[in-house]
Structure formats: C-alpha cells, structure tokens
Amino acid sequence: MQALKDRILAEGQNLGSGILKIDSILNHQIYPDLMVEMGREMAKRFEGIHIDRILTAEISGIAPALTTGMVLNVPVVYARKKKPITMAGPVFLETAPSHTKGGDVPLLVSAEFLHAGEKVLIVDDFLATGKTLMALARMVQSAKAEVVGVGVVVEKSFEGGRELMRQNGYSHLPIEALATIINMDNGRIVLAE
Amino acid sequence: MQALKDRILAEGQNLGSGILKIDSILNHQIYPDLMVEMGREMAKRFEGIHIDRILTAEISGIAPALTTGMVLNVPVVYARKKKPITMAGPVFLETAPSHTKGGDVPLLVSAEFLHAGEKVLIVDDFLATGKTLMALARMVQSAKAEVVGVGVVVEKSFEGGRELMRQNGYSHLPIEALATIINMDNGRIVLAE
C-alpha cells in the first residue's frame, strides 16, 4: 500500500535490534484518513473470504482492526493484556513474548466474544516473530472457531514470523501485510516493492 | 444518543461498586457501526469549536477517539500506560488512579505529539471520578496547548467527576457525554433522559 510505505519511509525510525519506530502513524498517533485507507485495503485483501469477526490484540491492533471491521461490517474483539475488573466469566488465555516491552504478555479474550464455528480474521499492527499472531490463532482454535486469514499493517519479513506460522499448522492460511520491511541492518529501512 | 443508551440497557451489567460492564460494546468488543455513529455524534457535540487534535488514553478510548477523529479529520494521539521501547525522547507524564485495575496508572505522551498552541479535544470511554481526564488535561497544559472540550462515551454522574473538573479550573469547558448513568444502586442501571 503505497501511502503507507511512503509514510513509513518519511516518518519511520530504525532504533536498532529490529525495532521500528512508527508511532507517528500506528503506535501512539493515528491519522484517521490513513487508518481508514488501511482498513479499506485490508478488507480488499480478503475479498471473497467469509468473515464473521475480527480478532486483534490491544493496543496498537485496535485501530486497524476497527477500520477493517468498518468495511467488513463485523464485530471486532481485542484481546486484553491485563484482566480488567469487568472481565467476568470464562476466558481464553494464551501468552506471547513481547517484542517492545520484554517478558511474556498474557492475552485474554472472554468466551462471550469468540464463538464456535465463526470464521475469524486476525488483524494486528506487526508480524515480526509471529508469536502474538499464533497466540491469537490458538485462542480461535480453543473456541472451536476458524482462522480464515491474518492481516497485518507491517511485516518485518527478516524476523521469520511468516515461516514460523507456515510450519506450525497455518501453511494454507492467507497472510497479508500492507507493507513489508525486508531489511533493517545498519540503520536502514528497506521495504519490499 | 439513543442507540447507545439502548445498547447499554440491553447488554450492560452492573457489577456493583459502580462498575459497569459494557465490554460487549466498548471495552473488549466493538461494533464498528455503533462506534462510527458514536464518533459522528461526538463530533456534532463540538460543532463550531476549532479542534486541531484529539487526545485519548489507551485502551478503550482509542476506538471512540478514532471515529471522532475520522469526522473532524484531525490526528488522534493515545496516551500510553507503559513506556514502549519505541518511545524515545521527552514525554509528558502524569498519573491517575485506575478505576478497574486498582493502583495508580501512568499516562505518557511523547512531546512530539502534543504541540504548543494546539486546540485539543479530549475523548475517553468513561467520565467517572474525572481523574484520568484531568491527568490528560494537565498534559495538554504542560504542552502549552489548550483543552477546548472533553467528550466521553459514558458518564457516571454519581461519581462526581464533572463537578471535580468544574472546581479545578475547567469551569467553562464543554463536557459532553453520549450517555449518562445517574444511578447504579441495588444492581440497577438508570440512565438520564
């Protein structure tokens, strides 16, 4: 998606160790027009696939999941990383290592908001190691629902997450990224064509 | 906003101690159509006021802030509650007590995303004690920007947040709530007309 790639090159910063700072457009600040365009593009990538629900993870997955959900007109559920006092009843619980915060982070979804038989599109901000996305996918399976696709705003292909998912039971799953970064060595940010 | 009030009465649960569970529409699951309608209504409430930017707090403020920002066509910034590794440079830091998680929660906004002279609309999910909103307002003041309004999805008027804000330097600020709960005693959820 060209508008996104342009913005990553204009505003992104390579902080080293594979850490990409694009908080001006995704992780701290949001330009609503760009976010809406991302949602439109994301929905388009999964055209023809039946989707009942979008699952994402707080925090930075919420905005692209919402704008995608606006196009698809399906409910969006965001996995919580801390159990709020309002989360009563059974939950699906998985853990994934955090890329930007260190340590393992739990992901929780109320059983109320993932139903058996649903076709679920997983949307998130980044595909890096794939571990958060796989934790979300495990939740969907625990709910006896089906993951029908994975869409991310930015993939860092050099971290191998796509291959990890392919090797772990998701070999036929469509995985779409709106922008793909193929190299961040030596302070660069190299995007795929 | 009638559609929101109807949904609160249909899906809301009074968990006691003033805790309202409406995670099916606001804090865990989002119906995009309802969220877009909320954003439209929120923008309408501040018609005629110049707004340069929306400030909210993660997590549940993001969705209503985004849909409001879509209408106003201004950037949205969400205060973080933990410093991510991508947050480099100076930050505005305030703390506010958490209603649903206990303890004090820090709120951080990069100085990059709040500018002197900007007119800022604060949007959040709840107005309860007003302490989170006042922490956000203090950040705006630290940035030498100006709070021009506060909009929330749900106000719990019996917690006195509006009065607290009125008594603490925000006596002339427009404060808008899309739904107002006036009483939660004895398991009830009583909405204002």
Boltz contact constraints between the chains, C-beta under 6 A:
constraints:
  - contact:
      token1: [A, 19]
      token2: [B, 85]
      max_distance: 6.0
  - contact:
      token1: [A, 21]
      token2: [B, 86]
      max_distance: 6.0
  - contact:
      token1: [A, 23]
      token2: [B, 86]
      max_distance: 6.0
  - contact:
      token1: [A, 29]
      token2: [B, 75]
      max_distance: 6.0
  - contact:
      token1: [A, 29]
      token2: [B, 77]
      max_distance: 6.0
  - contact:
      token1: [A, 29]
      token2: [B, 113]
      max_distance: 6.0
  - contact:
      token1: [A, 30]
      token2: [B, 66]
      max_distance: 6.0
  - contact:
      token1: [A, 30]
      token2: [B, 76]
      max_distance: 6.0
  - contact:
      token1: [A, 31]
      token2: [B, 75]
      max_distance: 6.0
  - contact:
      token1: [A, 32]
      token2: [B, 69]
      max_distance: 6.0
  - contact:
      token1: [A, 32]
      token2: [B, 70]
      max_distance: 6.0
  - contact:
      token1: [A, 58]
      token2: [B, 59]
      max_distance: 6.0
  - contact:
      token1: [A, 59]
      token2: [B, 58]
      max_distance: 6.0
  - contact:
      token1: [A, 59]
      token2: [B, 59]
      max_distance: 6.0
  - contact:
      token1: [A, 62]
      token2: [B, 62]
      max_distance: 6.0
  - contact:
      token1: [A, 63]
      token2: [B, 66]
      max_distance: 6.0
  - contact:
      token1: [A, 66]
      token2: [B, 30]
      max_distance: 6.0
  - contact:
      token1: [A, 66]
      token2: [B, 63]
      max_distance: 6.0
  - contact:
      token1: [A, 69]
      token2: [B, 32]
      max_distance: 6.0
  - contact:
      token1: [A, 70]
      token2: [B, 32]
      max_distance: 6.0
  - contact:
      token1: [A, 75]
      token2: [B, 29]
      max_distance: 6.0
  - contact:
      token1: [A, 75]
      token2: [B, 31]
      max_distance: 6.0
  - contact:
      token1: [A, 76]
      token2: [B, 30]
      max_distance: 6.0
  - contact:
      token1: [A, 77]
      token2: [B, 29]
      max_distance: 6.0
  - contact:
      token1: [A, 84]
      token2: [B, 100]
      max_distance: 6.0
  - contact:
      token1: [A, 85]
      token2: [B, 19]
      max_distance: 6.0
  - contact:
      token1: [A, 85]
      token2: [B, 100]
      max_distance: 6.0
  - contact:
      token1: [A, 86]
      token2: [B, 21]
      max_distance: 6.0
  - contact:
      token1: [A, 86]
      token2: [B, 23]
      max_distance: 6.0
  - contact:
      token1: [A, 86]
      token2: [B, 100]
      max_distance: 6.0
  - contact:
      token1: [A, 100]
      token2: [B, 84]
      max_distance: 6.0
  - contact:
      token1: [A, 100]
      token2: [B, 85]
      max_distance: 6.0
  - contact:
      token1: [A, 100]
      token2: [B, 86]
      max_distance: 6.0
  - contact:
      token1: [A, 113]
      token2: [B, 29]
      max_distance: 6.0
